[in-house]
Amino acid sequence: MKYRSVGKSGLKISEVALGSWVTDLKGTAAEDVAKETVKLAYDSGVNFFDCADAYSGGAAERFLGKTLKQYPRKELVISSKVYFPTGEGVNDRGLSRKHIFESIDQTLKNMQTDYLDMYFCHRFDETTDLTETLRAMSDLVAQGKVLYYGVSEEWGSARLEEAQRIIDRYNLYPITVVQPQYNLNDRYIEHEIMGTCHKLGIGITTFSPLAQGLLTGKYRKGQPLPAGSRATWQSDHQINDLLTDENLDKVEQLRKVADELGTNLPVLSMAWILQHPEISCVIAGASKPSQLENNMKAAGFVIPADAMAEIDKITGFHRFERHVG
């Protein structure tokens, strides 16, 4: 496994990380498979394990905490997130100082650890003053409950720049990392966020590298949905909305590029993300060891320049730049 720094920090994380979004698996055969997957990750050199308090009502944190307890804490990089509701109370959500402080204590209890290596603001909170949120996150670092903090979705370049001005004004601990969605089908961070992170020395740990499963290649144009696939049960239909003829045609072209390079589409998709030096790691889920084993092949996989150019042509991506005159 290869490792990269998180932005300008000294923290090193594995190029491929394991995200835990499991439902409550307690006492099921699926729990044993999930534990085997975590064990394979650790034994293979994966050191970054990502979670959130909103995943399965805290069950994901409890599972990951219990499973990781058997490994030396100093060898692990553990993260979680705060923002989404954790109860019915009016203050049981958002990025207020109250909710952040109460959430971190519950997360640490769930994950059976004294501190988190990284703690993310899961979304942007329009109802809370940004200074309050940043002071609270910085104070967690000062208290030793969190080593580095960051943000996830809905934090565009303008918000990151505003946050930096507040951090500089009050001499707060800085934002170290962002965790946006990024994949071959959704390259929005290349417009501005990548450049802002580079300027501010912020690392990028991306999620959804396979675009909800679109880039696994299992969905084929004109063919029925695979039995048991996410498209057959996902309640918000995110993957179904992506299964357009245009997208499926692109997938077929990308599959050919993968074949020519002697790999498969998931590995190509994740390795493509890692070709960008601004990226610290790819966070991928895996429901069984074989999926993780394939995902880890992306670490260190080099895509030739001509193949990268072909991928750009297939995806039809153009970075937005406004020109006047």
Backbone bond lengths (Angstrom), bond angles and torsions (degrees), N, CA, C in turn:
res aa  C-N    CA-C-N  psi(-1)  N-CA   C-N-CA  omega(-1)  CA-C   N-CA-C  phi
1 M - - - 1.470 - - 1.532 109.65 -
2 K 1.310 116.05 139.12 1.453 121.45 176.75 1.524 109.95 -99.16
3 Y 1.335 116.24 157.04 1.463 121.58 -175.53 1.530 110.15 -129.52
4 R 1.337 115.13 151.83 1.456 121.01 177.96 1.531 109.27 -135.12
5 S 1.325 115.46 155.89 1.462 120.56 174.85 1.525 109.53 -76.20
6 V 1.307 115.87 151.00 1.462 121.30 174.20 1.525 107.26 -90.64
7 G 1.333 115.54 98.39 1.462 119.57 -177.52 1.514 111.72 58.71
8 K 1.325 115.35 -137.72 1.461 120.49 -179.65 1.526 112.87 -85.47
9 S 1.345 116.45 -2.03 1.464 119.28 -178.48 1.525 109.96 -72.77
10 G 1.321 115.16 169.85 1.456 120.47 177.03 1.512 112.96 -90.29
11 L 1.337 117.60 2.44 1.459 121.50 -177.96 1.517 110.54 -75.34
12 K 1.337 116.93 129.33 1.462 122.95 178.89 1.525 109.51 -109.34
13 I 1.332 115.39 131.05 1.463 120.45 179.27 1.522 110.11 -129.94
14 S 1.319 115.90 155.76 1.458 121.35 179.72 1.522 110.35 -67.41
15 E 1.340 116.35 143.89 1.458 120.88 -178.90 1.525 111.84 -59.62
16 V 1.320 116.30 -31.79 1.464 121.25 174.75 1.520 107.74 -113.97
17 A 1.331 115.84 125.65 1.463 121.30 179.32 1.516 109.38 -112.33
18 L 1.318 116.20 161.58 1.460 120.95 178.62 1.522 109.81 -107.09
19 G 1.319 115.91 120.40 1.456 121.15 176.20 1.512 110.43 -94.37
20 S 1.314 116.71 137.40 1.469 121.51 -178.43 1.510 109.90 -113.40
21 W 1.336 116.57 109.51 1.462 122.27 178.79 1.522 110.32 -120.89
22 V 1.334 117.59 21.07 1.464 122.35 -171.03 1.521 112.42 -60.86
23 T 1.305 115.55 150.51 1.449 121.52 169.40 1.525 107.30 -81.81
24 D 1.312 116.90 -174.91 1.463 119.75 -177.71 1.531 108.92 -72.87
25 L 1.336 115.78 105.70 1.458 121.00 -175.28 1.522 113.24 -98.40
26 K 1.311 117.03 2.70 1.455 121.03 -170.93 1.530 112.24 -51.47
27 G 1.329 114.06 124.98 1.449 119.90 175.09 1.516 115.33 78.09
28 T 1.314 118.55 10.42 1.464 120.87 -178.15 1.525 110.37 -109.76
29 A 1.332 115.75 164.01 1.458 120.43 177.06 1.523 110.11 -63.91
30 A 1.336 115.64 -32.03 1.460 120.12 179.52 1.525 111.23 -63.60
31 E 1.332 117.65 -28.90 1.459 120.41 178.15 1.522 110.54 -64.61
32 D 1.320 116.74 -40.56 1.462 120.45 179.22 1.536 110.60 -64.21
33 V 1.341 116.14 -40.14 1.463 120.00 179.12 1.520 110.15 -65.06
34 A 1.347 116.32 -41.41 1.460 120.67 179.52 1.529 110.79 -63.61
35 K 1.323 116.62 -40.28 1.468 120.32 178.19 1.528 110.67 -64.93
36 E 1.327 116.61 -39.41 1.463 120.54 177.71 1.529 110.64 -62.71
37 T 1.336 115.74 -35.89 1.458 120.33 -180.00 1.522 110.68 -67.47
38 V 1.321 116.60 -43.42 1.465 120.59 177.43 1.528 110.32 -63.08
39 K 1.330 116.48 -41.85 1.469 120.53 179.45 1.530 110.70 -61.85
40 L 1.331 116.55 -43.69 1.455 119.92 178.52 1.530 110.47 -61.47
41 A 1.328 115.98 -41.17 1.463 119.91 178.92 1.528 110.24 -59.33
42 Y 1.317 116.48 -50.97 1.462 120.62 -178.51 1.529 111.19 -61.88
43 D 1.320 116.70 -47.20 1.465 120.94 -178.54 1.528 112.32 -63.92
44 S 1.337 116.42 -23.74 1.462 121.20 -178.07 1.521 112.89 -93.05
45 G 1.318 117.14 0.46 1.455 120.39 176.95 1.511 115.20 99.15
46 V 1.327 118.21 1.42 1.466 120.01 173.83 1.524 107.25 -68.03
47 N 1.331 116.92 124.77 1.469 118.82 -179.65 1.521 113.19 -115.14
48 F 1.336 117.96 -9.94 1.463 121.76 -176.62 1.526 109.97 -105.06
49 F 1.344 115.13 121.43 1.463 122.61 179.80 1.526 108.37 -123.76
50 D 1.315 116.37 120.08 1.463 122.65 -172.03 1.519 111.03 -109.11
51 C 1.339 115.81 143.70 1.453 120.68 -179.73 1.528 108.84 -152.92
52 A 1.344 117.69 -172.63 1.467 123.16 175.82 1.519 108.65 -160.63
53 D 1.341 115.85 149.93 1.468 118.47 -179.21 1.522 112.13 -68.32
54 A 1.343 117.27 -19.39 1.456 120.51 -178.56 1.524 113.17 -81.95
55 Y 1.309 117.40 -14.59 1.457 119.68 -177.70 1.522 110.68 -73.29
56 S 1.318 114.98 113.99 1.471 121.96 177.02 1.519 112.57 56.96
57 G 1.339 115.82 36.41 1.457 119.85 175.78 1.511 114.35 61.25
58 G 1.308 117.98 29.97 1.463 121.77 -179.81 1.513 113.30 98.08
59 A 1.346 117.49 -12.12 1.469 120.37 -177.88 1.521 111.63 -64.08
60 A 1.340 116.72 -35.31 1.468 119.96 179.80 1.525 110.50 -64.60
61 E 1.342 116.64 -43.34 1.465 119.98 177.19 1.528 110.85 -61.77
62 R 1.326 116.66 -43.95 1.468 119.91 -178.32 1.526 111.08 -64.02
63 F 1.328 116.70 -41.51 1.465 120.08 178.44 1.522 110.51 -62.96
64 L 1.329 116.21 -49.08 1.460 119.63 -176.60 1.524 111.05 -64.87
65 G 1.333 116.47 -41.94 1.459 119.86 178.80 1.515 112.52 -60.32
66 K 1.326 115.96 -45.00 1.467 120.65 179.81 1.528 111.08 -65.09
67 T 1.329 116.48 -40.83 1.457 120.97 -176.46 1.519 112.44 -71.75
68 L 1.331 116.96 -38.84 1.463 120.81 -178.40 1.520 112.90 -78.40
69 K 1.326 117.05 -12.72 1.462 121.16 -176.04 1.528 112.18 -59.19
70 Q 1.316 117.04 -25.30 1.469 120.38 -176.42 1.531 113.13 -78.45
71 Y 1.342 116.61 -8.38 1.458 120.41 -176.95 1.527 110.52 -106.77
72 P 1.349 117.95 154.00 1.468 120.19 179.63 1.526 110.84 -60.71
73 R 1.318 116.67 126.52 1.468 120.79 -175.90 1.527 111.85 -59.90
74 K 1.314 118.07 -36.26 1.460 120.39 -175.96 1.526 112.50 -67.43
75 E 1.327 116.96 -17.20 1.459 120.41 179.72 1.525 112.73 -90.05
76 L 1.319 116.64 -2.98 1.463 121.42 -174.84 1.521 111.40 -109.58
77 V 1.318 115.47 147.22 1.461 122.98 169.29 1.523 105.72 -118.07
78 I 1.329 115.83 110.35 1.466 121.74 -173.58 1.526 109.46 -114.94
79 S 1.320 115.79 134.86 1.466 118.95 178.81 1.517 110.62 -131.93
80 S 1.331 114.85 158.63 1.452 121.24 171.26 1.528 107.72 -149.55
81 K 1.329 115.44 -177.46 1.467 119.87 -172.94 1.523 110.26 -139.65
82 V 1.350 114.13 158.77 1.459 121.60 179.66 1.519 109.47 -135.34
83 Y 1.309 116.15 143.12 1.474 124.14 172.37 1.523 110.72 159.73
84 F 1.337 117.53 -54.80 1.449 121.05 -172.17 1.532 111.51 -69.80
85 P 1.349 117.38 158.56 1.468 121.01 -176.48 1.524 112.91 -56.34
86 T 1.315 114.97 137.33 1.464 121.33 174.93 1.519 110.99 -118.34
87 G 1.327 116.77 5.49 1.454 122.50 -179.98 1.517 109.74 -172.31
88 E 1.330 116.26 -173.86 1.463 121.47 -177.33 1.523 113.06 -92.53
89 G 1.335 117.40 -10.09 1.462 120.42 -177.06 1.510 113.27 -69.74
90 V 1.313 116.37 156.01 1.457 121.50 -177.56 1.528 112.05 -64.70
91 N 1.328 116.88 -25.02 1.469 120.80 179.50 1.522 113.68 -100.97
92 D 1.327 116.12 9.08 1.466 120.40 -178.12 1.524 112.66 -87.57
93 R 1.316 116.90 36.34 1.469 121.01 -178.61 1.519 109.61 -165.28
94 G 1.318 116.02 166.39 1.459 120.35 174.59 1.517 113.96 88.67
95 L 1.333 115.01 -163.83 1.464 121.88 -176.33 1.521 112.05 -123.86
96 S 1.327 116.10 33.77 1.466 119.64 173.08 1.523 109.15 -71.21
97 R 1.318 116.31 159.76 1.465 120.69 177.05 1.528 109.79 -57.92
98 K 1.322 116.68 -41.81 1.463 121.08 -179.08 1.528 111.15 -59.68
99 H 1.343 116.44 -50.97 1.462 118.77 -176.38 1.525 111.72 -67.94
100 I 1.329 117.30 -38.82 1.462 120.18 179.05 1.523 110.93 -62.28
101 F 1.343 116.78 -46.26 1.467 119.91 -177.54 1.529 112.02 -67.57
102 E 1.311 116.38 -38.70 1.465 118.76 178.94 1.529 111.26 -72.77
103 S 1.318 116.48 -35.08 1.464 120.02 -178.62 1.521 112.13 -69.91
104 I 1.332 117.55 -40.28 1.454 118.98 -178.71 1.522 110.71 -63.61
105 D 1.317 117.17 -38.49 1.466 119.53 179.52 1.525 111.17 -64.07
106 Q 1.331 117.01 -40.92 1.464 119.84 178.53 1.521 110.84 -68.80
107 T 1.330 116.95 -39.74 1.466 120.84 179.05 1.527 110.84 -62.57
108 L 1.329 117.30 -44.49 1.462 120.40 178.90 1.529 110.96 -61.99
109 K 1.325 116.38 -37.51 1.462 120.46 176.77 1.522 109.69 -66.32
110 N 1.328 116.88 -46.44 1.469 120.61 -179.92 1.521 111.92 -59.37
111 M 1.346 115.70 -40.60 1.454 120.19 -173.71 1.525 113.26 -94.07
112 Q 1.331 116.36 4.51 1.459 122.72 173.85 1.539 112.09 52.17
113 T 1.315 114.43 48.41 1.458 119.99 179.25 1.520 109.84 -141.46
114 D 1.325 117.08 158.73 1.460 121.62 -179.83 1.520 112.50 -85.97
115 Y 1.337 116.73 -17.04 1.460 119.37 -177.38 1.527 109.73 -156.01
116 L 1.311 116.10 158.95 1.458 122.77 170.29 1.520 108.65 -105.37
117 D 1.306 116.25 143.93 1.460 119.36 175.45 1.525 110.18 -73.87
118 M 1.333 116.88 -39.83 1.461 121.42 177.49 1.527 109.62 -137.95
119 Y 1.341 115.37 142.13 1.459 121.77 -179.15 1.524 107.33 -134.50
120 F 1.328 116.26 124.08 1.460 121.30 -173.09 1.526 113.09 -109.83
121 C 1.326 115.87 142.62 1.457 121.48 165.16 1.529 105.66 -78.92
122 H 1.323 116.21 112.18 1.469 121.06 -169.46 1.533 112.78 -66.12
123 R 1.310 116.94 -32.91 1.460 123.24 175.90 1.529 107.88 -144.26
124 F 1.326 117.10 178.51 1.466 121.07 175.97 1.523 108.01 -93.35
125 D 1.321 116.58 137.72 1.469 121.72 -177.85 1.525 109.68 -104.69
126 E 1.321 115.76 105.91 1.470 121.31 -179.87 1.522 112.38 -68.91
127 T 1.333 117.77 -19.15 1.460 121.20 -173.23 1.534 113.08 -92.49
128 T 1.321 117.19 -5.52 1.465 120.90 -177.89 1.522 109.70 -120.01
129 D 1.329 116.29 134.98 1.457 120.42 178.02 1.526 109.29 -59.46
130 L 1.318 116.40 134.02 1.458 121.19 -175.87 1.522 111.93 -60.80
131 T 1.311 116.99 -34.84 1.463 119.86 178.57 1.522 111.27 -61.50
132 E 1.337 116.97 -40.43 1.468 120.65 178.55 1.524 110.73 -60.84
133 T 1.323 116.45 -44.80 1.466 120.76 -179.16 1.528 110.91 -63.56
134 L 1.318 116.65 -46.52 1.454 120.46 -177.69 1.525 111.94 -67.05
135 R 1.327 117.08 -38.29 1.474 119.86 176.29 1.527 110.33 -62.24
136 A 1.334 116.28 -42.49 1.465 120.03 -178.90 1.528 110.86 -63.54
137 M 1.332 117.01 -45.49 1.465 120.13 179.94 1.527 110.77 -65.44
138 S 1.328 116.46 -40.99 1.464 120.53 178.38 1.526 110.91 -63.71
139 D 1.335 116.65 -38.48 1.465 120.08 179.10 1.528 111.88 -65.54
140 L 1.338 116.99 -33.62 1.467 119.59 176.83 1.521 110.73 -63.86
141 V 1.330 116.32 -36.90 1.462 120.17 175.39 1.528 109.86 -64.60
142 A 1.330 116.42 -44.81 1.465 120.63 -179.89 1.524 111.59 -61.45
143 Q 1.343 116.06 -33.30 1.466 120.71 -179.54 1.529 112.86 -81.08
144 G 1.322 117.14 -11.82 1.457 120.31 179.74 1.517 114.41 85.55
145 K 1.332 117.27 4.61 1.463 119.46 178.12 1.526 111.51 -77.82
146 V 1.324 115.72 -23.74 1.462 123.04 179.26 1.525 107.45 -135.45
147 L 1.330 117.19 137.09 1.465 119.65 178.43 1.520 112.12 -89.96
148 Y 1.332 116.77 -39.49 1.462 122.46 178.33 1.521 107.97 -140.43
149 Y 1.315 117.23 147.17 1.467 118.37 176.61 1.514 110.25 -126.85
150 G 1.330 114.39 160.17 1.448 119.88 -177.95 1.509 111.78 -157.15
151 V 1.321 116.09 -166.95 1.459 122.48 -176.99 1.524 108.58 -136.11
152 S 1.343 115.38 165.21 1.456 119.58 -178.11 1.528 109.98 -120.17
153 E 1.313 117.66 -122.54 1.463 121.27 -176.48 1.536 112.19 -76.15
154 E 1.331 115.60 160.07 1.469 125.02 178.20 1.530 112.80 72.69
155 W 1.326 116.74 12.70 1.459 120.56 175.89 1.527 107.40 -111.28
156 G 1.327 116.46 85.56 1.444 121.41 179.24 1.512 112.04 -77.14
157 S 1.327 115.64 -176.76 1.463 120.99 -176.80 1.524 112.96 -60.24
158 A 1.338 116.68 -40.88 1.464 119.75 -178.74 1.522 110.81 -62.30
159 R 1.324 117.38 -40.17 1.461 120.66 179.74 1.521 111.27 -71.13
160 L 1.315 117.03 -36.82 1.463 119.61 176.90 1.522 111.00 -65.25
161 E 1.323 116.07 -40.02 1.470 120.02 177.91 1.525 110.94 -66.25
162 E 1.333 116.66 -40.91 1.470 120.05 177.94 1.520 110.24 -63.82
163 A 1.336 115.73 -42.66 1.462 119.64 178.88 1.520 110.97 -60.62
164 Q 1.322 117.22 -40.02 1.466 120.60 -179.49 1.522 111.02 -64.21
165 R 1.332 116.53 -37.80 1.474 119.12 178.67 1.529 110.77 -64.27
166 I 1.332 116.68 -40.06 1.466 120.73 178.14 1.528 110.23 -66.59
167 I 1.314 116.31 -43.12 1.468 121.43 178.64 1.528 110.74 -59.34
168 D 1.308 116.23 -44.10 1.469 120.02 179.25 1.525 111.15 -66.75
169 R 1.330 116.50 -39.86 1.466 120.89 -176.67 1.523 111.58 -63.98
170 Y 1.332 116.22 -41.19 1.463 120.21 -175.25 1.537 113.25 -105.23
171 N 1.327 116.78 7.58 1.467 121.55 178.09 1.533 110.90 55.38
172 L 1.324 116.44 49.91 1.460 122.19 179.85 1.525 110.18 -89.86
173 Y 1.325 115.87 162.62 1.459 119.19 170.71 1.529 108.03 -63.47
174 P 1.313 118.23 140.22 1.468 120.53 -172.03 1.529 113.84 -83.17
175 I 1.315 115.53 162.50 1.461 121.82 168.19 1.523 107.04 -69.30
176 T 1.308 116.54 126.36 1.455 121.78 -176.55 1.521 112.65 -100.37
177 V 1.353 116.95 -27.59 1.455 119.22 -168.98 1.522 110.92 -151.25
178 V 1.334 116.40 148.59 1.463 122.05 170.70 1.522 107.90 -121.73
179 Q 1.348 114.69 152.28 1.462 119.35 -179.89 1.531 109.74 -130.57
180 P 1.331 116.90 83.65 1.460 121.09 -179.86 1.533 111.43 -97.84
181 Q 1.318 115.54 163.00 1.459 119.99 169.32 1.531 108.19 -72.32
182 Y 1.325 115.89 138.81 1.463 119.44 179.77 1.521 109.07 -159.08
183 N 1.298 115.74 125.66 1.463 120.91 177.91 1.527 109.23 -162.27
184 L 1.299 117.08 178.09 1.461 122.24 -177.54 1.519 113.36 -62.18
185 N 1.321 116.06 -21.83 1.465 119.79 179.64 1.526 112.63 -95.18
186 D 1.319 117.63 -15.21 1.471 122.25 -176.94 1.521 108.84 -139.49
187 R 1.347 115.87 93.38 1.457 121.91 -172.96 1.528 112.04 -108.97
188 Y 1.337 116.27 27.19 1.464 119.54 -171.77 1.522 113.65 -60.03
189 I 1.335 118.19 -28.15 1.466 118.77 -176.17 1.524 111.99 -69.02
190 E 1.332 116.97 -15.54 1.461 119.64 178.78 1.528 112.45 -72.93
191 H 1.344 117.47 -19.07 1.457 120.05 -179.08 1.533 111.51 -66.27
192 E 1.333 117.27 -47.62 1.466 120.25 -176.85 1.525 113.91 -141.81
193 I 1.331 116.73 -40.19 1.463 120.32 -169.53 1.525 112.19 -60.75
194 M 1.331 117.22 -41.94 1.463 119.36 179.01 1.525 111.59 -57.74
195 G 1.325 116.02 -45.64 1.456 120.00 -179.57 1.514 112.39 -64.35
196 T 1.321 116.89 -40.82 1.464 120.88 178.82 1.518 110.87 -64.42
197 C 1.335 116.56 -42.96 1.466 120.15 179.37 1.525 110.84 -63.77
198 H 1.316 116.36 -39.55 1.469 119.85 178.20 1.533 109.90 -62.05
199 K 1.324 116.23 -44.93 1.470 120.61 -178.75 1.527 111.84 -63.70
200 L 1.343 116.29 -39.70 1.463 120.43 -176.03 1.529 113.09 -91.01
201 G 1.327 117.15 -3.36 1.461 119.58 179.74 1.506 113.58 74.07
202 I 1.328 116.84 30.71 1.468 122.48 -177.91 1.521 109.42 -97.56
203 G 1.322 117.16 133.25 1.454 121.87 177.39 1.518 111.44 -78.97
204 I 1.332 116.90 159.72 1.463 122.18 -179.99 1.518 108.84 -126.03
205 T 1.322 117.09 116.76 1.459 123.19 175.14 1.525 106.64 -111.71
206 T 1.316 117.79 106.01 1.459 121.36 -170.45 1.525 112.64 -89.68
207 F 1.352 114.70 153.21 1.465 119.27 175.08 1.533 109.49 -125.07
208 S 1.321 115.86 171.94 1.463 124.33 -177.55 1.525 112.44 56.09
209 P 1.330 117.83 51.32 1.464 119.95 -177.88 1.525 114.03 -66.99
210 L 1.329 116.35 -19.30 1.468 120.10 -178.76 1.519 111.84 -107.78
211 A 1.334 116.95 17.05 1.470 122.31 174.22 1.522 112.14 50.36
212 Q 1.331 114.73 59.22 1.467 121.57 177.33 1.532 113.04 63.07
213 G 1.311 117.29 11.93 1.465 120.75 -179.31 1.516 113.76 110.08
214 L 1.338 117.86 -11.04 1.458 121.40 178.03 1.520 111.05 -54.49
215 L 1.350 116.73 -41.50 1.454 121.53 -174.34 1.523 113.95 -89.59
216 T 1.339 116.67 11.97 1.467 119.06 170.51 1.522 110.21 -76.49
217 G 1.336 115.38 -24.55 1.457 119.96 -178.46 1.513 114.40 87.13
218 K 1.334 116.98 -0.06 1.469 118.68 -177.78 1.519 113.09 -79.56
219 Y 1.338 116.85 -16.51 1.464 120.50 176.73 1.518 108.15 -93.27
220 R 1.329 116.74 121.14 1.461 121.87 -176.05 1.525 110.66 -120.30
221 K 1.303 114.79 142.41 1.463 121.16 179.59 1.528 110.46 -61.51
222 G 1.332 114.99 130.69 1.457 120.51 177.62 1.511 114.96 78.57
223 Q 1.345 117.16 3.80 1.458 120.68 179.89 1.527 110.16 -113.90
224 P 1.338 118.46 152.26 1.473 120.88 -179.94 1.515 111.43 -66.14
225 L 1.324 116.00 157.04 1.457 120.79 178.10 1.525 109.76 -63.46
226 P 1.334 117.87 135.79 1.466 120.12 178.49 1.532 111.25 -59.97
227 A 1.301 116.98 136.48 1.460 121.55 179.91 1.520 110.90 -58.51
228 G 1.334 116.01 131.75 1.455 120.98 177.91 1.514 114.94 79.97
229 S 1.338 118.02 -2.35 1.456 120.73 -179.77 1.522 110.69 -71.50
230 R 1.331 115.88 162.51 1.455 121.26 -177.33 1.526 112.35 -56.07
231 A 1.310 116.56 -33.80 1.467 120.75 -178.60 1.520 112.77 -65.80
232 T 1.341 117.86 -15.23 1.465 120.86 -179.39 1.528 112.90 -93.00
233 W 1.356 116.54 -10.48 1.466 116.77 -176.78 1.528 114.91 -138.46
234 Q 1.325 119.17 -14.99 1.468 120.28 -175.74 1.523 110.83 -61.87
235 S 1.324 116.50 122.87 1.461 121.34 -172.26 1.519 113.43 -68.40
236 D 1.359 118.16 -33.10 1.462 118.93 -177.90 1.538 113.02 -92.56
237 H 1.328 115.95 0.37 1.472 122.07 172.68 1.537 113.44 59.15
238 Q 1.326 118.16 28.41 1.468 119.55 179.50 1.519 111.89 -58.98
239 I 1.330 116.78 -45.34 1.455 119.48 -178.65 1.523 110.69 -68.95
240 N 1.312 116.68 -37.04 1.471 119.20 -179.48 1.523 111.48 -61.11
241 D 1.334 115.94 -37.43 1.467 120.47 179.93 1.530 111.87 -66.95
242 L 1.336 116.74 -21.50 1.462 121.03 -179.06 1.526 112.82 -87.74
243 L 1.333 116.68 -13.46 1.461 120.34 -173.65 1.529 111.67 -84.58
244 T 1.317 115.72 56.04 1.456 121.46 177.13 1.530 109.47 -87.03
245 D 1.317 116.56 159.94 1.462 119.73 177.88 1.521 110.89 -59.15
246 E 1.334 116.61 -39.53 1.462 120.68 -179.88 1.520 111.19 -61.26
247 N 1.337 116.76 -47.16 1.458 120.18 -179.72 1.523 111.89 -65.80
248 L 1.316 116.55 -40.89 1.462 120.00 -178.79 1.527 111.37 -68.10
249 D 1.323 117.10 -31.42 1.465 120.30 174.49 1.532 110.08 -65.79
250 K 1.330 116.88 -41.04 1.465 120.82 177.84 1.532 110.57 -63.53
251 V 1.323 115.92 -40.38 1.458 120.11 179.81 1.527 110.40 -60.10
252 E 1.317 117.29 -41.52 1.460 120.41 179.11 1.527 111.09 -62.97
253 Q 1.315 117.13 -39.16 1.466 120.32 178.33 1.522 111.42 -68.64
254 L 1.340 116.03 -39.02 1.467 120.00 177.97 1.528 110.78 -67.62
255 R 1.322 116.34 -33.95 1.462 120.13 177.86 1.538 110.23 -61.00
256 K 1.332 116.31 -38.89 1.463 120.62 179.35 1.526 110.83 -64.91
257 V 1.342 116.57 -38.63 1.471 119.95 177.01 1.528 109.84 -62.49
258 A 1.323 116.24 -43.72 1.467 120.58 178.70 1.524 110.85 -60.94
259 D 1.325 116.33 -44.45 1.471 120.36 179.58 1.526 110.93 -59.57
260 E 1.325 116.39 -42.75 1.463 120.61 -179.09 1.520 112.12 -64.89
261 L 1.336 116.38 -27.19 1.468 121.02 179.25 1.523 112.35 -92.10
262 G 1.331 115.87 1.81 1.454 120.00 177.55 1.511 114.54 74.44
263 T 1.325 116.32 29.32 1.463 119.68 179.28 1.524 108.75 -135.90
264 N 1.327 116.33 -168.65 1.462 120.24 178.58 1.525 109.68 -116.81
265 L 1.322 116.05 168.72 1.462 120.76 -173.15 1.532 113.73 -61.44
266 P 1.346 119.90 -43.83 1.475 118.23 178.10 1.525 113.04 -58.85
267 V 1.325 117.79 -42.99 1.462 120.29 179.32 1.520 110.15 -64.96
268 L 1.343 117.31 -44.20 1.459 120.39 177.75 1.521 110.81 -58.11
269 S 1.334 116.62 -44.41 1.468 121.51 -176.31 1.520 111.62 -62.75
270 M 1.329 117.11 -41.68 1.468 120.13 -179.40 1.521 111.93 -78.19
271 A 1.334 116.23 -37.10 1.463 119.11 177.41 1.522 110.62 -64.90
272 W 1.344 116.60 -35.06 1.465 120.05 177.47 1.524 110.90 -60.15
273 I 1.318 118.03 -41.07 1.464 121.50 177.70 1.530 110.06 -61.08
274 L 1.316 115.68 -42.76 1.460 120.50 -176.31 1.526 113.13 -73.51
275 Q 1.330 118.01 -10.40 1.470 119.58 175.35 1.521 111.49 -69.38
276 H 1.339 116.53 -18.99 1.459 120.71 -178.71 1.528 109.01 -85.89
277 P 1.322 118.41 119.34 1.465 121.24 -174.67 1.530 113.59 -63.68
278 E 1.330 117.34 -19.80 1.468 119.66 179.74 1.537 112.22 -71.19
279 I 1.326 115.77 -18.82 1.469 121.18 -175.58 1.522 110.97 -82.26
280 S 1.327 116.60 131.53 1.462 121.26 177.00 1.519 111.75 -88.68
281 C 1.338 117.11 -37.56 1.458 119.79 178.74 1.520 110.80 -166.41
282 V 1.316 114.82 168.03 1.460 123.24 173.45 1.523 107.79 -112.44
283 I 1.322 116.76 124.41 1.462 121.01 176.79 1.516 108.30 -95.53
284 A 1.318 116.52 118.49 1.457 121.25 -178.14 1.521 110.12 -125.56
285 G 1.300 116.04 141.14 1.450 120.27 173.88 1.525 109.36 -85.79
286 A 1.299 116.29 158.44 1.468 120.86 176.50 1.514 107.62 -153.22
287 S 1.329 116.11 122.70 1.456 119.87 -178.13 1.521 112.37 -87.91
288 K 1.342 116.36 -8.74 1.466 120.26 178.44 1.520 109.22 -155.77
289 P 1.328 117.23 159.81 1.467 120.83 -175.63 1.529 113.97 -56.74
290 S 1.319 117.94 -37.22 1.465 119.57 -177.56 1.525 111.99 -63.05
291 Q 1.333 117.15 -35.57 1.464 120.15 176.76 1.521 110.68 -65.88
292 L 1.319 116.60 -44.69 1.467 120.35 178.74 1.517 110.90 -63.19
293 E 1.325 116.32 -41.62 1.455 120.25 -179.95 1.526 110.70 -58.06
294 N 1.327 116.50 -40.34 1.461 120.41 177.98 1.527 110.63 -69.82
295 N 1.334 117.18 -43.29 1.469 121.05 -179.72 1.522 112.03 -56.92
296 M 1.326 116.34 -40.47 1.462 120.56 -175.03 1.532 112.35 -67.55
297 K 1.327 116.93 -17.08 1.465 119.98 177.59 1.529 111.45 -65.64
298 A 1.333 117.06 -17.54 1.466 120.63 179.72 1.517 111.82 -70.64
299 A 1.325 117.72 -25.96 1.466 120.92 -179.19 1.522 109.30 -67.22
300 G 1.315 115.88 120.19 1.456 119.92 178.84 1.513 115.37 83.61
301 F 1.339 117.43 -3.44 1.472 120.27 179.11 1.527 108.80 -75.42
302 V 1.311 116.82 121.77 1.461 121.56 -176.89 1.530 110.14 -99.38
303 I 1.326 116.07 127.32 1.459 122.11 177.21 1.521 108.14 -98.89
304 P 1.321 118.73 122.31 1.471 121.22 -179.28 1.525 112.01 -59.15
305 A 1.329 115.75 155.71 1.465 121.41 -176.81 1.517 112.29 -59.12
306 D 1.341 117.14 -38.78 1.463 118.68 -179.00 1.526 111.41 -67.14
307 A 1.333 116.81 -34.95 1.464 120.37 177.44 1.524 110.54 -69.94
308 M 1.335 117.10 -38.10 1.464 120.34 176.24 1.526 110.37 -61.06
309 A 1.323 116.39 -40.74 1.468 120.63 178.75 1.527 110.44 -65.36
310 E 1.317 116.51 -39.30 1.465 120.64 178.84 1.529 110.46 -65.22
311 I 1.315 116.76 -38.79 1.465 121.11 178.23 1.525 110.18 -63.38
312 D 1.330 116.91 -43.22 1.469 120.21 176.87 1.526 110.70 -59.57
313 K 1.310 116.06 -39.55 1.465 120.58 -179.87 1.527 110.75 -66.17
314 I 1.317 116.29 -41.85 1.469 120.87 -179.80 1.524 111.24 -65.40
315 T 1.319 116.43 -45.31 1.474 119.87 -177.11 1.517 112.13 -75.67
316 G 1.338 116.68 -20.78 1.461 120.13 177.71 1.512 113.63 66.55
317 F 1.347 116.30 30.12 1.467 119.72 -176.82 1.522 111.27 -83.50
318 H 1.331 115.66 137.02 1.453 121.99 173.28 1.523 108.22 -134.99
319 R 1.323 116.21 123.64 1.459 120.27 179.44 1.527 109.59 -64.78
320 F 1.329 116.14 132.85 1.455 120.61 -177.65 1.519 110.80 -74.46
321 E 1.305 115.11 126.20 1.470 121.75 173.26 1.504 107.70 -139.75
322 R 1.323 116.93 129.17 1.452 121.01 -178.24 1.525 109.23 -93.09
323 H 1.325 115.61 124.88 1.462 121.34 179.38 1.522 110.04 -116.10
324 V 1.305 116.35 136.09 1.473 121.89 -179.90 1.518 108.88 -116.51
325 G 1.342 116.69 129.88 1.449 120.83 176.88 1.514 113.10 83.05
